[in-house]
């Protein structure tokens, strides 16, 4: 891990991205995060970290906390979250001394989706207005975007690499290949709090109108072909 700290990486070069993936594949999630911030070139990039504060969010956030890496966390407040998610966010914020910055959709657009119950007639547009567009506030200035996606969550995520380029931003998925059972064991080992809705059968939690009980992400947009909100596509 130390031998390449002085190396230069051009995030727009596919060869460098392939090289990064080859290097990071052999590392543990904790080592990957350390390596990102240890490399002289990468750590000078504009790095952002996002969290949904869902059922698996505590895993990545605790890795940062355990390594004492102070990185502000962006949270998309769509105004449609479960109250339990907001309570959980505030709990983790206090536990890990997080600096959480909230991103919000435009008021009039958010009101339009609410008044017309857009999640029923056009869920893609609803997600675009309340998630994708607000994220553009910081995404356009970000060089590296750290996210806690995991491959076992659905078919799309199963095929993601540790590093991928999306719209000119280098996406970093340090826990993409972590197994579901390993996450469960980690939470037990460190006695970390679970999302209040998980014991009730919710395994993937987003906006309350589009989230139902179900295994994995089967409870998201139930009965529709939709599996992603558009942030990671």
BADOFI-234104 format. One line per field, with one value per residue (C-alpha): z negated, y, x negated; chain. Coordinates in Angstrom, 3 decimals, decimal comma. Layout:
<tinus>
Z c(Z/...)
Y c(Y/...)
X c(X/...)
unit c(A/...)
</tinus>
This chain:
<tinus>
Z c(0,000/-0,807/2,410/4,562/2,210/4,335/7,637/9,709/10,867/13,606/12,798/16,452/17,621/17,896/17,617/14,252/13,104/14,075/12,179/9,120/9,200/9,428/6,448/4,273/5,021/2,811/-0,119/-2,860/-3,019/-5,858/-3,925/-0,840/-2,705/-4,318/-0,938/0,670/-1,891/-2,005/1,678/2,176/5,409/4,521/1,133/2,730/4,852/3,798/2,013/1,019/-1,055/-0,870/-3,089/-2,988/-6,679/-5,689/-7,046/-6,018/-6,307/-9,787/-8,483/-6,247/-8,653/-11,492/-9,366/-8,964/-12,659/-13,722/-11,547/-12,746/-9,210/-9,406/-6,280/-6,095/-5,089/-2,606/-3,131/-0,565/-2,411/0,055/-2,575/-2,072/-4,522/-7,303/-10,679/-11,841/-9,258/-10,542/-14,126/-13,077/-11,195/-14,247/-16,450/-14,222/-13,841/-17,598/-18,059/-15,399/-15,771/-12,122/-10,216/-8,201/-5,408/-3,967/-0,314/0,582/3,777/5,027/2,939/5,823/7,557/4,331/3,718/7,241/6,641/3,338/4,631/7,692/5,908/8,661/7,067/8,338/11,908/12,707/10,037/12,263/12,489/8,758/8,016/10,527/8,879/5,276/5,480/8,727/9,214/5,610/5,847/8,797/6,303/5,162/7,746/10,392/8,090/6,822/8,106/6,029/4,681/1,896/1,543/-0,462/2,301/1,993/4,798/3,140/3,054/6,689/10,168/11,173/8,131/8,535/11,653/10,213/9,633/6,644/8,874/11,741/13,630/13,836/15,647/15,082/11,358/9,976/7,912/5,042/3,621/0,844/-0,437/2,899/2,507/-1,209/-1,863/-3,608/-6,386/-7,007/-7,492/-10,008/-11,890/-11,937/-13,404/-16,123/-16,891/-17,388/-18,936/-16,360/-16,309/-13,532/-11,659/-13,660/-10,682/-9,948/-12,737/-11,264/-7,919/-5,970/-4,547/-2,097/-3,092/-1,028/-0,682/-2,569/0,464/2,411/-0,402/-1,543/-3,602/-1,634/-1,262/-0,057/2,246/3,209/1,105/3,153/5,895/5,360/8,440/10,791/13,043/11,305/9,044/8,725/8,084/10,724/8,475/9,282/12,893)
Y c(0,000/2,380/1,878/3,935/6,829/9,089/7,986/10,313/9,209/10,893/10,105/10,528/7,839/4,405/2,802/4,495/3,475/-0,128/0,089/1,494/-1,339/-3,923/-2,383/-1,882/-5,300/-6,936/-4,599/-4,829/-2,117/-0,409/-0,518/0,880/3,915/4,483/4,156/6,729/9,354/8,295/8,795/12,254/12,850/11,366/13,018/16,450/15,828/17,102/14,029/13,754/11,063/10,401/8,300/7,339/6,382/3,172/-0,350/-0,791/2,822/2,386/-0,042/2,455/5,341/3,327/2,466/6,184/6,789/3,947/5,263/8,817/10,120/13,318/13,544/15,475/13,394/14,517/13,380/13,846/15,071/14,349/15,305/11,819/9,894/7,765/9,491/6,494/7,289/10,853/9,595/7,053/9,718/11,946/9,040/8,117/11,775/12,031/8,655/9,265/13,049/13,444/16,683/16,018/18,384/18,110/18,526/19,559/19,597/22,863/23,712/24,146/20,964/18,992/20,397/19,373/15,782/15,749/17,300/15,045/11,925/11,597/8,479/6,638/7,951/8,670/7,398/8,079/11,772/11,873/10,500/12,872/15,914/14,901/13,048/13,385/17,129/18,103/15,926/18,010/20,842/19,101/16,370/18,829/20,012/16,555/14,670/11,542/10,390/7,796/5,675/2,587/0,468/-3,321/-5,853/-8,247/-5,590/-6,007/-7,060/-3,568/-3,203/-6,741/-5,638/-2,472/-2,135/-0,455/2,539/3,659/6,913/8,454/11,746/12,747/11,905/9,007/6,830/4,953/1,940/0,662/-1,963/-3,084/-6,693/-7,116/-10,021/-9,481/-11,902/-10,046/-6,807/-8,493/-9,939/-6,549/-4,812/-7,459/-7,333/-3,557/-3,467/-0,932/0,252/-1,020/1,050/0,985/-0,408/-3,319/-5,577/-4,952/-6,487/-3,504/-4,362/-1,486/1,860/4,980/7,291/6,000/5,979/3,638/1,431/-1,777/-4,782/-7,231/-9,178/-7,128/-4,368/-6,301/-3,854/-0,850/0,206/-3,080/-4,287/-2,016/-2,629/0,228/-0,838/2,351/6,007/7,201/8,408/5,445/4,718)
X c(0,000/-2,865/-4,848/-2,477/-1,746/-3,930/-2,401/-0,253/3,185/5,190/8,824/9,767/7,334/8,959/5,525/4,995/8,477/7,775/4,492/6,260/8,782/6,009/4,197/7,279/8,779/6,163/6,872/9,460/12,163/10,304/7,020/8,738/10,017/6,615/4,928/7,218/6,273/2,607/1,852/0,377/2,279/5,671/5,992/5,610/8,686/12,099/13,480/17,127/18,838/22,571/24,792/28,462/28,346/30,067/29,641/25,982/24,788/23,359/20,715/18,894/19,403/17,885/14,831/14,193/14,782/12,513/9,682/10,270/10,713/12,722/14,823/18,076/21,086/23,737/27,319/30,082/33,154/35,930/38,570/40,029/37,827/39,249/39,104/37,052/34,371/34,015/33,810/31,160/29,194/29,125/28,068/25,115/24,219/23,838/22,124/19,476/19,262/20,216/20,452/23,596/24,537/28,023/28,893/32,442/34,520/35,948/39,010/41,423/40,311/40,523/44,004/45,021/43,953/45,823/49,044/49,149/47,880/45,308/43,813/46,893/47,115/43,460/41,039/38,013/38,907/39,626/36,149/34,593/36,195/35,608/32,289/30,364/30,782/29,880/26,771/25,589/24,970/21,799/21,199/20,032/17,242/16,264/13,247/13,920/17,293/17,197/20,331/21,268/22,808/22,427/22,545/24,989/27,704/28,836/27,681/26,533/24,300/22,992/21,109/19,514/15,775/14,144/13,396/15,614/16,051/19,520/20,031/16,415/16,431/14,402/16,748/15,096/16,943/14,640/17,100/18,569/17,370/18,089/20,462/23,769/22,845/19,591/21,511/23,822/20,851/19,131/22,178/22,427/18,705/18,735/22,227/23,390/27,023/29,270/31,812/35,093/37,019/34,692/36,057/39,516/38,534/37,209/33,796/33,346/34,776/35,317/38,306/41,336/43,659/41,371/40,073/41,716/40,719/38,621/35,419/32,441/33,653/36,798/38,771/37,694/40,125/41,966/43,822/41,861/38,869/37,051/34,158/32,075/32,883/30,415/27,603/25,369/26,280)
unit c(A/A/A/A/A/A/A/A/A/A/A/A/A/A/A/A/A/A/A/A/A/A/A/A/A/A/A/A/A/A/A/A/A/A/A/A/A/A/A/A/A/A/A/A/A/A/A/A/A/A/A/A/A/A/A/A/A/A/A/A/A/A/A/A/A/A/A/A/A/A/A/A/A/A/A/A/A/A/A/A/A/A/A/A/A/A/A/A/A/A/A/A/A/A/A/A/A/A/A/A/A/A/A/A/A/A/A/A/A/A/A/A/A/A/A/A/A/A/A/A/A/A/A/A/A/A/A/A/A/A/A/A/A/A/A/A/A/A/A/A/A/A/A/A/A/A/A/A/A/A/A/A/A/A/A/A/A/A/A/A/A/A/A/A/A/A/A/A/A/A/A/A/A/A/A/A/A/A/A/A/A/A/A/A/A/A/A/A/A/A/A/A/A/A/A/A/A/A/A/A/A/A/A/A/A/A/A/A/A/A/A/A/A/A/A/A/A/A/A/A/A/A/A/A/A/A/A/A/A/A/A/A/A)
</tinus>
